[in-house]
Amino acid sequence: MNFTSTLLKIDLAVLSCVLGLMALIYNSLKAVQKEAILSAQGQVRLEKTLEFYGKRLDNVESWISGNSGFKER
């Protein structure tokens, strides 16, 4: 009976360690996923900002060339 009780305690200890490791891995993967999502959102925001200022730059260039005495051939 004592040997069986010892094996049961060892099994429970191993099971709790495995469950703890699974929880740590899950939390780590969740943090990595959240970081990837934030990075992707930042990339989209940067692309939209660049597109916006690119259009404004084109408008300013058009206005300058339209108001200057130089015409493109």
C-alpha positions as CSV (number, residue, x, y, z in Angstrom):
1,M,0.0,0.0,0.0
2,N,2.8,2.4,0.8
3,F,4.5,1.8,-2.6
4,T,1.2,2.5,-4.4
5,S,0.7,5.6,-2.4
6,T,4.2,6.8,-3.3
7,L,3.6,6.1,-7.0
8,L,0.3,8.0,-6.9
9,K,2.0,11.0,-5.3
10,I,4.8,11.0,-8.0
11,D,2.1,10.7,-10.7
12,L,0.2,13.7,-9.3
13,A,3.5,15.7,-9.0
14,V,4.4,15.0,-12.6
15,L,0.9,15.8,-13.8
16,S,0.9,19.1,-12.0
17,C,4.3,20.0,-13.5
18,V,3.1,19.1,-17.0
19,L,-0.1,21.2,-16.5
20,G,2.1,24.1,-15.2
21,L,4.4,23.9,-18.2
22,M,1.4,23.8,-20.6
23,A,0.0,26.9,-18.9
24,L,3.3,28.7,-19.3
25,I,3.6,27.7,-23.0
26,Y,0.0,28.8,-23.7
27,N,0.6,32.2,-22.0
28,S,3.8,32.7,-24.0
29,L,2.2,31.9,-27.3
30,K,-0.7,34.2,-26.5
31,A,1.8,37.0,-25.7
32,V,3.6,36.4,-29.0
33,Q,0.3,36.4,-30.9
34,K,-0.7,39.7,-29.3
35,E,2.6,41.2,-30.2
36,A,2.3,40.0,-33.8
37,I,-1.2,41.6,-34.0
38,L,0.0,44.9,-32.6
39,S,2.9,44.9,-35.0
40,A,0.6,44.2,-38.0
41,Q,-1.7,47.0,-36.9
42,G,1.3,49.4,-36.7
43,Q,2.4,48.3,-40.1
44,V,-1.0,49.1,-41.6
45,R,-1.1,52.4,-39.8
46,L,2.3,53.3,-41.2
47,E,1.2,52.3,-44.7
48,K,-1.9,54.5,-44.5
49,T,0.1,57.4,-43.2
50,L,2.6,57.1,-46.0
51,E,-0.2,56.9,-48.6
52,F,-1.8,60.0,-47.2
53,Y,1.3,62.1,-47.2
54,G,2.3,60.7,-50.6
55,K,-1.0,62.0,-52.0
56,R,-0.5,65.4,-50.3
57,L,3.0,65.6,-51.8
58,D,1.6,64.9,-55.2
59,N,-1.0,67.6,-54.8
60,V,1.6,70.1,-53.6
61,E,3.9,69.3,-56.6
62,S,0.9,69.7,-59.0
63,W,0.1,73.1,-57.4
64,I,3.7,74.3,-57.6
65,S,4.1,73.2,-61.2
66,G,0.7,74.8,-62.1
67,N,1.6,78.1,-60.5
68,S,5.1,78.3,-61.8
69,G,6.1,79.6,-65.2
70,F,7.6,76.3,-66.1
71,K,5.5,73.8,-68.0
72,E,6.3,70.1,-68.5
73,R,6.8,69.0,-72.0
